[in-house]
């Protein structure tokens, strides 16, 4: 018998109640980069890529905000 509090990672990822559909516009260069990452199997789809990017931004702002707000290197 399985205990309900132990849920596999796969089952946790299927919990769509925490997800909210959104729509936004992005620059063509970023769109092409995301699609390239998907083609190379880095991410499974655009949702996965955007969620990963925003999660990284959230972590950066919480742990080292100067990486985001500090001076930019023009390359």
QUIZIBEL-V483671 format. One record per residue. N is the residue number from 0. RES is the residue in three letters. SS is DSSP state (a for helix, b for strand, c for the rest). PHI is phi in whole degrees, 0 to 359 (* if undefined). NEAR is the number of other C-alpha atoms within 10 Angstrom. Layout:
n:N res:RES ss:SS phi:PHI near:NEAR
n:N res:RES ss:SS phi:PHI near:NEAR
This chain:
n:0 res:UNK ss:c phi:* near:3
n:1 res:UNK ss:c phi:266 near:6
n:2 res:UNK ss:c phi:279 near:6
n:3 res:UNK ss:c phi:295 near:6
n:4 res:UNK ss:c phi:283 near:6
n:5 res:UNK ss:c phi:263 near:9
n:6 res:UNK ss:c phi:244 near:11
n:7 res:UNK ss:c phi:293 near:8
n:8 res:UNK ss:a phi:301 near:8
n:9 res:UNK ss:a phi:300 near:8
n:10 res:UNK ss:a phi:293 near:9
n:11 res:UNK ss:a phi:296 near:10
n:12 res:UNK ss:a phi:290 near:10
n:13 res:UNK ss:c phi:275 near:9
n:14 res:UNK ss:c phi:282 near:9
n:15 res:UNK ss:a phi:279 near:8
n:16 res:UNK ss:a phi:293 near:6
n:17 res:UNK ss:a phi:269 near:7
n:18 res:UNK ss:c phi:254 near:7
n:19 res:UNK ss:c phi:235 near:6
n:20 res:UNK ss:c phi:291 near:5
n:21 res:UNK ss:c phi:225 near:6
n:22 res:UNK ss:c phi:225 near:5
n:23 res:UNK ss:c phi:208 near:4
n:24 res:UNK ss:c phi:253 near:6
n:25 res:UNK ss:c phi:228 near:8
n:26 res:UNK ss:c phi:293 near:7
n:27 res:UNK ss:a phi:302 near:9
n:28 res:UNK ss:a phi:299 near:9
n:29 res:UNK ss:a phi:291 near:10
n:30 res:UNK ss:a phi:301 near:13
n:31 res:UNK ss:a phi:296 near:11
n:32 res:UNK ss:a phi:296 near:11
n:33 res:UNK ss:a phi:298 near:20
n:34 res:UNK ss:a phi:297 near:18
n:35 res:UNK ss:a phi:296 near:13
n:36 res:UNK ss:a phi:296 near:16
n:37 res:UNK ss:a phi:292 near:16
n:38 res:UNK ss:a phi:300 near:12
n:39 res:UNK ss:c phi:274 near:10
n:40 res:UNK ss:c phi:67 near:10
n:41 res:UNK ss:c phi:287 near:13
n:42 res:UNK ss:c phi:233 near:17
n:43 res:UNK ss:c phi:279 near:13
n:44 res:UNK ss:c phi:197 near:14
n:45 res:UNK ss:a phi:296 near:14
n:46 res:UNK ss:a phi:301 near:13
n:47 res:UNK ss:a phi:299 near:13
n:48 res:UNK ss:a phi:295 near:17
n:49 res:UNK ss:a phi:292 near:13
n:50 res:UNK ss:a phi:298 near:11
n:51 res:UNK ss:a phi:296 near:13
n:52 res:UNK ss:a phi:296 near:12
n:53 res:UNK ss:a phi:290 near:11
n:54 res:UNK ss:a phi:295 near:12
n:55 res:UNK ss:a phi:295 near:12
n:56 res:UNK ss:a phi:298 near:15
n:57 res:UNK ss:a phi:300 near:12
n:58 res:UNK ss:a phi:299 near:12
n:59 res:UNK ss:a phi:298 near:14
n:60 res:UNK ss:a phi:296 near:14
n:61 res:UNK ss:a phi:281 near:9
n:62 res:UNK ss:a phi:254 near:10
n:63 res:UNK ss:c phi:206 near:11
n:64 res:UNK ss:c phi:299 near:13
n:65 res:UNK ss:a phi:292 near:10
n:66 res:UNK ss:a phi:297 near:12
n:67 res:UNK ss:a phi:266 near:11
n:68 res:UNK ss:a phi:272 near:9
n:69 res:UNK ss:c phi:288 near:9
n:70 res:UNK ss:c phi:298 near:8
n:71 res:UNK ss:c phi:262 near:8
n:72 res:UNK ss:c phi:270 near:5
n:73 res:UNK ss:c phi:278 near:4
n:74 res:UNK ss:c phi:247 near:3
